[in-house]
Structure formats: C-alpha cells, structure tokens
Amino acid sequence: MINRLRHSFQILGLKSTQLDSITNLSEQELKSRGIKKFTVDANPGYPCRLTLEDAKVGEEVLLFSYEHHNVDSPYRASGPVFMRTNGQEANLEINTIPKMLDHRLLSLRVYDQYSMMIDAETTKGDVLQDSIQSIFDNQNARYIQVHNAGPGCYNCQVNRV
C-alpha cells in the first residue's frame, strides 16, 4: 500500500499521570475542587479526553477544568473536559484518528514553535485527516489543538511527527 499522506502526525489525549490526583477523590473532595461526576446517559455525548473514545451509557465520567495549553504564551488556555473514571490512556498509532472525532464539528487551532496561534479553521471530523495535511503544508505549523466547535471544549492535540 502506498502512503498518500504528505505529513505524518500523532494524536495525543490526556496522560493518566496528569489525572492521578483526581481519580481517587471522595465525593466531597471532588465537590470542593469544582469537579462534577456524571453517569453517562447518551452516546455520543461524553467524549473522554483520556481514552479518546465516547464514554458508553452507564459509565461514570468526571467533568473538570483542565489546562490543555500550558505554555508560556498569551494563548495559554484551560477549559472543561470529560474523563472516564475507569479509562485507560489512549496510545494511538501514528497517522490514526480516533473515531470519537468522526461525527463532530471541530475547531482546529494551529500553533508555531513559540506556541503562538498562526491559523485556525473549522472542519467536519470525517475529513480531519485532509485538514491536518493542509495545515502541516505550512512548515511553521508545529501542532494543532482540536476542540469541539459548538461548545468549544478541548479534545486532543495533533503533533507533527
């Protein structure tokens, strides 16, 4: 099979080590930190940023504020994310896009080596690969942060490989 991709990329979710401090908190401790626990009642609807999958009906998820762009730049940012309480960290192969993005309208925020935003666009998840290729045609584009376009919530990061 011939690889038709011009640019290799890897999609990364949240790391379990980044979340260890909240996974075993009591209900009272969660509440004191502004973290909400939900039982999933619809699928899709609760995209887990750890597993990069939509949580299944009946699973527990945590909703909390996460600093997804922890950089020394005016574009430092945080926002709400869902995480399964029993999830395993995603480990996607290079050039693989998680299915949880396929059915969403996405906002792509493109950053350079200085963590400055140099471009942005919206795209449908089922054509995300084409958008990634087009964005990485710009040699100054180092990484892309993927958000849900409607609610604006962070999903994952795409790194140039």
C-alpha positions as CSV (number, residue, x, y, z in Angstrom):
1,M,0.0,0.0,0.0
2,I,1.3,3.4,-0.9
3,N,1.2,6.1,1.8
4,R,-0.6,9.1,0.3
5,L,0.0,11.3,3.4
6,R,2.3,14.2,2.9
7,H,2.9,14.7,6.6
8,S,2.9,12.2,9.5
9,F,1.2,13.1,12.7
10,Q,0.2,11.7,16.1
11,I,-2.9,12.5,18.1
12,L,-2.4,12.7,21.8
13,G,-5.1,12.7,24.6
14,L,-4.6,13.5,28.2
15,K,-2.0,11.5,30.1
16,S,-3.1,9.4,33.0
17,T,-0.3,10.8,35.2
18,Q,-1.8,14.2,34.7
19,L,-5.1,13.0,36.2
20,D,-3.9,10.7,39.0
21,S,-4.5,13.4,41.6
22,I,-8.3,13.4,41.0
23,T,-9.3,9.8,40.2
24,N,-9.5,8.6,43.8
25,L,-11.0,11.7,45.4
26,S,-14.1,11.4,47.6
27,E,-17.4,13.0,46.5
28,Q,-16.7,15.8,49.0
29,E,-13.2,16.4,47.7
30,L,-14.4,16.4,44.1
31,K,-17.1,19.0,45.0
32,S,-14.5,21.2,46.8
33,R,-12.4,21.3,43.6
34,G,-15.4,22.1,41.4
35,I,-15.3,18.6,39.7
36,K,-18.6,17.1,38.8
37,K,-19.3,13.3,38.5
38,F,-21.9,12.1,35.9
39,T,-23.3,8.8,34.8
40,V,-23.4,8.8,31.1
41,D,-26.9,8.9,29.7
42,A,-26.3,9.3,26.0
43,N,-23.7,8.1,23.4
44,P,-22.2,10.1,21.8
45,G,-22.2,12.9,24.2
46,Y,-19.3,12.5,26.7
47,P,-16.0,12.4,24.8
48,C,-13.3,11.1,27.1
49,R,-10.1,13.0,26.7
50,L,-8.0,10.2,28.3
51,T,-9.2,7.3,26.1
52,L,-10.2,9.4,23.1
53,E,-13.4,7.5,22.9
54,D,-17.0,8.4,23.6
55,A,-18.0,7.0,27.0
56,K,-20.7,4.4,27.0
57,V,-24.1,4.7,28.6
58,G,-23.9,3.8,32.3
59,E,-20.2,4.6,32.7
60,E,-19.1,7.3,35.2
61,V,-17.2,10.4,34.0
62,L,-15.7,13.3,35.7
63,L,-16.1,16.9,34.3
64,F,-13.4,19.3,35.3
65,S,-11.4,22.3,34.2
66,Y,-8.1,21.2,32.5
67,E,-5.2,23.4,31.4
68,H,-4.8,22.0,27.9
69,H,-2.4,24.6,26.6
70,N,0.1,25.0,29.4
71,V,2.6,27.2,27.6
72,D,4.5,30.5,28.1
73,S,2.4,32.4,25.6
74,P,-0.7,34.6,25.5
75,Y,-2.5,31.5,24.2
76,R,-2.3,29.6,27.5
77,A,-5.7,28.1,27.9
78,S,-7.9,25.8,30.0
79,G,-11.4,24.5,29.8
80,P,-13.9,21.8,30.7
81,V,-13.1,18.2,29.8
82,F,-14.7,14.8,30.5
83,M,-12.7,11.8,31.6
84,R,-13.9,8.2,32.3
85,T,-13.3,7.2,35.9
86,N,-12.2,3.7,34.7
87,G,-10.5,4.7,31.4
88,Q,-7.1,3.7,30.1
89,E,-4.8,6.2,28.4
90,A,-5.1,6.2,24.6
91,N,-2.0,5.1,22.7
92,L,-2.8,5.8,19.0
93,E,-0.6,4.8,16.2
94,I,1.0,7.5,14.0
95,N,-1.5,8.8,11.4
96,T,-4.5,7.4,13.3
97,I,-7.6,9.5,14.1
98,P,-9.9,8.4,16.9
99,K,-13.5,7.6,15.9
100,M,-14.8,10.0,18.6
101,L,-13.8,12.9,16.3
102,D,-15.6,11.5,13.2
103,H,-19.1,12.7,14.0
104,R,-18.2,16.1,15.4
105,L,-17.8,19.6,14.0
106,L,-14.2,20.6,15.1
107,S,-12.3,23.8,15.6
108,L,-8.6,23.5,14.8
109,R,-6.2,25.9,16.4
110,V,-2.8,25.9,14.8
111,Y,0.4,26.9,16.7
112,D,4.0,27.5,15.8
113,Q,7.2,26.6,17.7
114,Y,6.6,29.6,20.1
115,S,3.1,28.4,21.0
116,M,1.6,31.3,19.1
117,M,-1.6,30.7,17.1
118,I,-0.8,31.1,13.4
119,D,-4.1,29.8,11.9
120,A,-7.5,28.4,12.8
121,E,-10.3,26.6,10.9
122,T,-13.4,24.5,11.4
123,T,-13.8,21.2,9.8
124,K,-16.0,18.1,10.0
125,G,-14.4,15.2,11.8
126,D,-14.8,12.8,8.9
127,V,-12.4,15.0,6.9
128,L,-10.0,15.8,9.7
129,Q,-7.1,14.0,8.0
130,D,-7.3,16.2,5.0
131,S,-7.3,19.3,7.2
132,I,-4.3,18.1,9.1
133,Q,-2.4,17.5,5.8
134,S,-3.3,21.0,4.6
135,I,-2.3,22.7,7.8
136,F,1.0,20.9,8.0
137,D,1.9,22.1,4.5
138,N,2.8,25.2,6.4
139,Q,6.2,24.4,7.8
140,N,5.7,26.9,10.7
141,A,2.7,24.8,12.0
142,R,4.1,22.6,14.8
143,Y,0.9,21.3,16.4
144,I,-2.8,21.6,16.3
145,Q,-5.2,21.7,19.2
146,V,-8.6,20.1,18.4
147,H,-11.7,21.5,20.0
148,N,-15.4,20.8,19.6
149,A,-16.6,23.7,17.5
150,G,-20.0,24.2,19.2
151,P,-19.2,24.0,22.9
152,G,-15.5,24.9,22.3
153,C,-14.2,22.2,24.6
154,Y,-10.7,20.8,24.1
155,N,-10.5,17.3,22.6
156,C,-6.8,16.4,21.8
157,Q,-3.6,17.6,20.3
158,V,-2.1,16.7,16.9
159,N,1.6,16.8,16.7
160,R,3.7,16.8,13.6
161,V,5.9,13.7,13.6
